[in-house]
Amino acid sequence: MAYVINDSCVSCGTCEGECPVGAIGAGDGKYEINADTCVDCGTCAGACPVGAIAAE
C-alpha cells in the first residue's frame, strides 16, 4: 500500500528530498508519489509540514 499526497500539499518539496527511493516528484499543482517505486517506509509522511501525506 503506497502513500499518497492529498490536496493539502503546498508544494514545498520537503517530501521529495526525504524519500529514500526517489518516488516523489512535482506533479500538476502538488507533489505526487509513484506507487510502483514507493516502499511504504512513511518517511515522507513524517517530513510533511502540513500533514498532506498518508497511507492509501
N, CA, C and O atoms as CSV, one atom per row, in Angstrom:
chain,resi,resn,atom,element,x,y,z
A,1,MET,N,N,0.852,-1.181,0.000
A,1,MET,CA,C,0.000,0.000,0.000
A,1,MET,C,C,0.892,1.236,0.000
A,1,MET,O,O,1.600,1.491,0.974
A,2,ALA,N,N,0.862,1.983,-1.059
A,2,ALA,CA,C,1.687,3.179,-1.195
A,2,ALA,C,C,1.090,4.349,-0.434
A,2,ALA,O,O,-0.088,4.350,-0.076
A,3,TYR,N,N,1.918,5.326,-0.202
A,3,TYR,CA,C,1.460,6.573,0.397
A,3,TYR,C,C,0.963,7.485,-0.712
A,3,TYR,O,O,1.382,7.357,-1.862
A,4,VAL,N,N,0.070,8.405,-0.365
A,4,VAL,CA,C,-0.466,9.367,-1.327
A,4,VAL,C,C,-0.411,10.763,-0.731
A,4,VAL,O,O,-0.422,10.939,0.487
A,5,ILE,N,N,-0.353,11.746,-1.612
A,5,ILE,CA,C,-0.327,13.144,-1.202
A,5,ILE,C,C,-1.678,13.750,-1.545
A,5,ILE,O,O,-2.116,13.681,-2.693
A,6,ASN,N,N,-2.341,14.343,-0.560
A,6,ASN,CA,C,-3.671,14.911,-0.806
A,6,ASN,C,C,-3.590,16.376,-1.223
A,6,ASN,O,O,-2.499,16.921,-1.396
A,7,ASP,N,N,-4.743,17.007,-1.383
A,7,ASP,CA,C,-4.819,18.377,-1.875
A,7,ASP,C,C,-4.337,19.422,-0.871
A,7,ASP,O,O,-4.287,20.606,-1.202
A,8,SER,N,N,-3.984,19.013,0.343
A,8,SER,CA,C,-3.435,19.946,1.326
A,8,SER,C,C,-1.982,20.292,1.023
A,8,SER,O,O,-1.408,21.179,1.655
A,9,CYS,N,N,-1.388,19.597,0.063
A,9,CYS,CA,C,0.010,19.812,-0.329
A,9,CYS,C,C,0.229,21.274,-0.733
A,9,CYS,O,O,-0.539,21.841,-1.510
A,10,VAL,N,N,1.296,21.868,-0.188
A,10,VAL,CA,C,1.640,23.247,-0.520
A,10,VAL,C,C,2.849,23.316,-1.455
A,10,VAL,O,O,3.411,24.391,-1.662
A,11,SER,N,N,3.246,22.180,-2.016
A,11,SER,CA,C,4.349,22.084,-2.981
A,11,SER,C,C,5.661,22.653,-2.449
A,11,SER,O,O,6.385,23.337,-3.172
A,12,CYS,N,N,5.965,22.368,-1.189
A,12,CYS,CA,C,7.213,22.874,-0.599
A,12,CYS,C,C,8.416,22.029,-1.002
A,12,CYS,O,O,9.546,22.517,-0.966
A,13,GLY,N,N,8.197,20.764,-1.387
A,13,GLY,CA,C,9.279,19.904,-1.824
A,13,GLY,C,C,10.007,19.153,-0.728
A,13,GLY,O,O,10.942,18.406,-1.015
A,14,THR,N,N,9.605,19.329,0.513
A,14,THR,CA,C,10.269,18.648,1.628
A,14,THR,C,C,10.232,17.141,1.460
A,14,THR,O,O,11.242,16.470,1.672
A,15,CYS,N,N,9.104,16.610,1.091
A,15,CYS,CA,C,8.943,15.161,0.943
A,15,CYS,C,C,9.864,14.586,-0.121
A,15,CYS,O,O,10.422,13.504,0.057
A,16,GLU,N,N,10.023,15.295,-1.209
A,16,GLU,CA,C,10.852,14.806,-2.310
A,16,GLU,C,C,12.290,14.572,-1.840
A,16,GLU,O,O,12.906,13.565,-2.190
A,17,GLY,N,N,12.814,15.495,-1.058
A,17,GLY,CA,C,14.173,15.370,-0.567
A,17,GLY,C,C,14.345,14.293,0.490
A,17,GLY,O,O,15.455,13.802,0.696
A,18,GLU,N,N,13.269,13.921,1.157
A,18,GLU,CA,C,13.329,12.919,2.219
A,18,GLU,C,C,13.126,11.490,1.728
A,18,GLU,O,O,13.507,10.547,2.422
A,19,CYS,N,N,12.544,11.311,0.566
A,19,CYS,CA,C,12.240,9.965,0.064
A,19,CYS,C,C,13.526,9.204,-0.270
A,19,CYS,O,O,14.301,9.641,-1.120
A,20,PRO,N,N,13.754,8.069,0.394
A,20,PRO,CA,C,14.999,7.323,0.167
A,20,PRO,C,C,15.079,6.594,-1.174
A,20,PRO,O,O,16.158,6.163,-1.579
A,21,VAL,N,N,13.955,6.456,-1.859
A,21,VAL,CA,C,13.963,5.744,-3.140
A,21,VAL,C,C,13.584,6.633,-4.327
A,21,VAL,O,O,13.419,6.132,-5.439
A,22,GLY,N,N,13.445,7.928,-4.111
A,22,GLY,CA,C,13.136,8.844,-5.200
A,22,GLY,C,C,11.775,8.652,-5.819
A,22,GLY,O,O,11.605,8.839,-7.024
A,23,ALA,N,N,10.796,8.278,-5.003
A,23,ALA,CA,C,9.458,8.002,-5.525
A,23,ALA,C,C,8.577,9.245,-5.642
A,23,ALA,O,O,7.450,9.153,-6.129
A,24,ILE,N,N,9.066,10.392,-5.206
A,24,ILE,CA,C,8.236,11.600,-5.179
A,24,ILE,C,C,8.769,12.636,-6.157
A,24,ILE,O,O,9.973,12.874,-6.245
A,25,GLY,N,N,7.836,13.252,-6.896
A,25,GLY,CA,C,8.204,14.292,-7.842
A,25,GLY,C,C,7.090,15.308,-7.978
A,25,GLY,O,O,5.955,15.065,-7.569
A,26,ALA,N,N,7.425,16.441,-8.553
A,26,ALA,CA,C,6.442,17.503,-8.753
A,26,ALA,C,C,5.392,17.047,-9.756
A,26,ALA,O,O,5.705,16.511,-10.819
A,27,GLY,N,N,4.143,17.274,-9.386
A,27,GLY,CA,C,3.035,16.932,-10.265
A,27,GLY,C,C,2.288,18.179,-10.674
A,27,GLY,O,O,2.836,19.281,-10.627
A,28,ASP,N,N,1.063,18.018,-11.068
A,28,ASP,CA,C,0.226,19.130,-11.512
A,28,ASP,C,C,-0.410,19.801,-10.297
A,28,ASP,O,O,-1.471,19.372,-9.845
A,29,GLY,N,N,0.213,20.833,-9.771
A,29,GLY,CA,C,-0.329,21.581,-8.645
A,29,GLY,C,C,0.054,21.048,-7.276
A,29,GLY,O,O,-0.185,21.717,-6.271
A,30,LYS,N,N,0.642,19.862,-7.210
A,30,LYS,CA,C,1.102,19.277,-5.954
A,30,LYS,C,C,2.105,18.178,-6.272
A,30,LYS,O,O,2.233,17.755,-7.421
A,31,TYR,N,N,2.803,17.726,-5.263
A,31,TYR,CA,C,3.748,16.630,-5.463
A,31,TYR,C,C,2.988,15.313,-5.551
A,31,TYR,O,O,1.875,15.192,-5.039
A,32,GLU,N,N,3.599,14.326,-6.207
A,32,GLU,CA,C,2.963,13.027,-6.387
A,32,GLU,C,C,3.936,11.919,-6.031
A,32,GLU,O,O,5.148,12.071,-6.182
A,33,ILE,N,N,3.397,10.805,-5.557
A,33,ILE,CA,C,4.203,9.646,-5.203
A,33,ILE,C,C,3.956,8.551,-6.231
A,33,ILE,O,O,2.810,8.194,-6.505
A,34,ASN,N,N,5.024,8.024,-6.794
A,34,ASN,CA,C,4.928,6.924,-7.747
A,34,ASN,C,C,4.710,5.640,-6.941
A,34,ASN,O,O,5.623,5.176,-6.259
A,35,ALA,N,N,3.527,5.076,-7.016
A,35,ALA,CA,C,3.160,3.896,-6.230
A,35,ALA,C,C,4.029,2.680,-6.562
A,35,ALA,O,O,4.237,1.821,-5.705
A,36,ASP,N,N,4.534,2.600,-7.785
A,36,ASP,CA,C,5.371,1.475,-8.173
A,36,ASP,C,C,6.763,1.539,-7.553
A,36,ASP,O,O,7.432,0.516,-7.409
A,37,THR,N,N,7.194,2.735,-7.190
A,37,THR,CA,C,8.523,2.935,-6.612
A,37,THR,C,C,8.481,3.018,-5.090
A,37,THR,O,O,9.443,2.644,-4.420
A,38,CYS,N,N,7.378,3.502,-4.548
A,38,CYS,CA,C,7.214,3.682,-3.094
A,38,CYS,C,C,7.414,2.359,-2.354
A,38,CYS,O,O,6.877,1.325,-2.752
A,39,VAL,N,N,8.199,2.407,-1.267
A,39,VAL,CA,C,8.449,1.204,-0.456
A,39,VAL,C,C,7.706,1.256,0.880
A,39,VAL,O,O,8.008,0.479,1.786
A,40,ASP,N,N,6.755,2.147,1.005
A,40,ASP,CA,C,5.887,2.252,2.189
A,40,ASP,C,C,6.639,2.487,3.492
A,40,ASP,O,O,6.247,1.966,4.536
A,41,CYS,N,N,7.710,3.262,3.441
A,41,CYS,CA,C,8.502,3.499,4.655
A,41,CYS,C,C,7.901,4.581,5.543
A,41,CYS,O,O,8.143,4.585,6.750
A,42,GLY,N,N,7.113,5.510,4.966
A,42,GLY,CA,C,6.469,6.553,5.740
A,42,GLY,C,C,7.338,7.758,6.054
A,42,GLY,O,O,6.901,8.663,6.764
A,43,THR,N,N,8.550,7.785,5.544
A,43,THR,CA,C,9.452,8.907,5.802
A,43,THR,C,C,8.851,10.218,5.309
A,43,THR,O,O,8.962,11.245,5.979
A,44,CYS,N,N,8.230,10.186,4.166
A,44,CYS,CA,C,7.631,11.394,3.595
A,44,CYS,C,C,6.516,11.941,4.480
A,44,CYS,O,O,6.410,13.151,4.682
A,45,ALA,N,N,5.689,11.047,5.004
A,45,ALA,CA,C,4.578,11.474,5.856
A,45,ALA,C,C,5.092,12.171,7.112
A,45,ALA,O,O,4.515,13.162,7.560
A,46,GLY,N,N,6.166,11.653,7.670
A,46,GLY,CA,C,6.747,12.266,8.856
A,46,GLY,C,C,7.402,13.599,8.576
A,46,GLY,O,O,7.500,14.441,9.468
A,47,ALA,N,N,7.852,13.804,7.347
A,47,ALA,CA,C,8.549,15.035,6.979
A,47,ALA,C,C,7.609,16.150,6.532
A,47,ALA,O,O,7.977,17.323,6.586
A,48,CYS,N,N,6.414,15.805,6.097
A,48,CYS,CA,C,5.484,16.803,5.547
A,48,CYS,C,C,5.042,17.800,6.622
A,48,CYS,O,O,4.461,17.408,7.634
A,49,PRO,N,N,5.318,19.090,6.402
A,49,PRO,CA,C,4.974,20.095,7.411
A,49,PRO,C,C,3.473,20.389,7.531
A,49,PRO,O,O,3.039,20.988,8.515
A,50,VAL,N,N,2.685,19.973,6.541
A,50,VAL,CA,C,1.252,20.255,6.583
A,50,VAL,C,C,0.397,18.988,6.697
A,50,VAL,O,O,-0.830,19.064,6.625
A,51,GLY,N,N,1.030,17.831,6.873
A,51,GLY,CA,C,0.295,16.588,7.034
A,51,GLY,C,C,-0.493,16.157,5.818
A,51,GLY,O,O,-1.578,15.588,5.943
A,52,ALA,N,N,0.048,16.426,4.635
A,52,ALA,CA,C,-0.671,16.127,3.406
A,52,ALA,C,C,-0.422,14.720,2.872
A,52,ALA,O,O,-0.931,14.364,1.809
A,53,ILE,N,N,0.361,13.911,3.603
A,53,ILE,CA,C,0.704,12.575,3.111
A,53,ILE,C,C,0.197,11.512,4.081
A,53,ILE,O,O,0.402,11.604,5.291
A,54,ALA,N,N,-0.468,10.502,3.526
A,54,ALA,CA,C,-0.998,9.413,4.347
A,54,ALA,C,C,-0.971,8.112,3.560
A,54,ALA,O,O,-0.877,8.116,2.333
A,55,ALA,N,N,-1.053,7.003,4.276
A,55,ALA,CA,C,-1.117,5.709,3.619
A,55,ALA,C,C,-2.419,5.606,2.842
A,55,ALA,O,O,-3.472,6.035,3.313
A,56,GLU,N,N,-2.337,5.039,1.659
A,56,GLU,CA,C,-3.514,4.910,0.786
A,56,GLU,C,C,-4.485,3.915,1.344
A,56,GLU,O,O,-5.534,3.674,0.747
